[in-house]
């Protein structure tokens, strides 16, 4: 290959340096927050004068944090289920369908990914206010599902495109009804895509803050909203602890996904 | 009405302005191995897919034991099918793949177990039961697909170019397997291929498709030795076509004048020709001899090239009219140096030559 890494010579060093710089730029704030969450300074001083776990103790002692985390988990789980269900049906239409406007529909379903979130948030806030859905779990889930849909459709549609329809036909000739063939053969065959879709849509809801701020009520807050609110009222290292836990869970899910994908592919 | 096991009646399939299958009518007796042979786009696969139920014919009917199949959905037709592409269920083991049609039929577990074991031994893959399809070679995958298609004792087995993705040696190996399995199970097989050798090797009868119609149907010998049209003659086996002018036909034996002016008589005439009509004389490369023998017709040629191909030689020769022809005498007929680059006559039996309209 023209740009073979082994034959780059001195460029190799430059490339390595640049890559490290970019990675550091992306990761440093996260590392910073995690370090602060263990620092003993109440004023988030850096470097921390000493190390402590008391912010985590405070975090777990406060039921409003726990509740926010549970709310987030509940909404993200429902969002994931809904997004995967709709994403699955939509993917079949987008990949297998032969109808006019298929490409338009594909574009429409993927718009939430490119639309500025704040625009979407204001629009759906105004809309849900009229429907009386503002500040409700259903409102949260519906809004997050719209945002999560592209993250569900892309992996499922990709998996479905890579799945030979002849295999489904073979199941039908074998005596399975078209629905049975899809449930027993096609879905298990594209399970990596479905699984990725579930994780990605869970995360799309789990760490979403803009729409959540508009949707939240004093009694219904997700973890990112709670962090955002606390940040504005009192700047305490408990926020750093909560943020670290948020990052930790996201990271854990990504690792689980990677491991499972590897296992499923062999 | 008929004794036919499977009967295709005036099957017609049009895709918009394009007619893929043109009123195909065909009777297939029980236990027959019938091959649909033809170039791609000749309608052979479309006909097969109409029998499987994946294509709805525009008109016509498909009858199995005098009952129409067309109103029966694919999954209730109880037909076995092996596809061109590898269609094993990727997440199921070999044994579970073979068991799948039995499981959807809710057969008792003991029967499923027994049948899977029978089928895997039929295709000689007993030791691969627990493997996943990804761990099998292409040939093994198609054998499992065959076992799966036969597991529920379907009355008909459809095979859509099942060996086209395999290399030549493997293809021949599995052809032998398919022949053996046909012999052992007695299942009626409809086989689609564009490979004439495969068709000749496997089939009881061959239906040669061209542009959505059956050009000729018969045994391999019929098609090779008694081609009905020049298309059949050109598709099955190798053939030389020489321009000829028809002079007269008496009792099916024609006399023609070749382009170099020589006369040949005693030729098989396919159809009736008028005096002076332009025709094409078909002679198989193997039908040429280098010695006169008895009643051999003579053709003066110039030898252009001689190559050794094991049991036969391949000779490229040029006729007096300047046309290059393909001659394949047995290797023992003459030594290479005796024929290379010389003007000499070659001979053929007019009874093995056929006359077609130009």
Contacts between the chains, C-beta under 8 A, distances in Angstrom:
chain1	res1	chain2	res2	distance
A	164	B	85	5.8
A	164	B	86	7.9
A	164	B	87	6.9
A	166	B	83	5.0
A	166	B	84	7.8
A	166	B	85	5.0
A	166	B	87	4.8
A	167	B	87	4.7
A	167	B	88	7.6
A	167	B	89	6.5
A	167	B	90	7.4
A	169	B	54	6.3
A	169	B	74	7.9
A	169	B	83	7.2
A	169	B	87	7.3
A	170	B	81	7.0
A	170	B	83	6.0
A	170	B	87	3.8
A	170	B	89	7.8
A	170	B	145	7.4
A	170	B	148	7.8
A	171	B	89	6.9
A	171	B	100	7.0
A	172	B	74	5.0
A	172	B	75	4.8
A	173	B	52	6.2
A	173	B	74	6.2
A	173	B	75	7.2
A	173	B	77	7.8
A	173	B	79	6.3
A	173	B	80	7.2
A	173	B	81	4.3
A	173	B	149	7.6
A	174	B	75	7.7
A	174	B	100	5.6
A	174	B	101	3.8
A	174	B	104	6.6
A	174	B	148	6.7
A	174	B	149	7.8
A	174	B	152	7.6
A	175	B	75	5.3
A	175	B	76	7.6
A	175	B	78	7.2
A	175	B	101	5.1
A	175	B	104	4.6
A	175	B	105	5.7
A	175	B	152	6.8
A	176	B	75	5.8
A	176	B	100	7.6
A	176	B	104	4.8
A	177	B	73	7.9
A	177	B	75	5.3
A	178	B	75	7.3
A	180	B	75	7.9
A	180	B	104	6.4
A	181	B	75	7.7
A	184	B	100	7.9
A	184	B	104	7.9
A	185	B	89	5.2
A	188	B	89	7.9
A	188	B	91	4.5
A	189	B	89	7.1
A	189	B	90	5.4
A	189	B	91	5.8
A	191	B	91	7.5
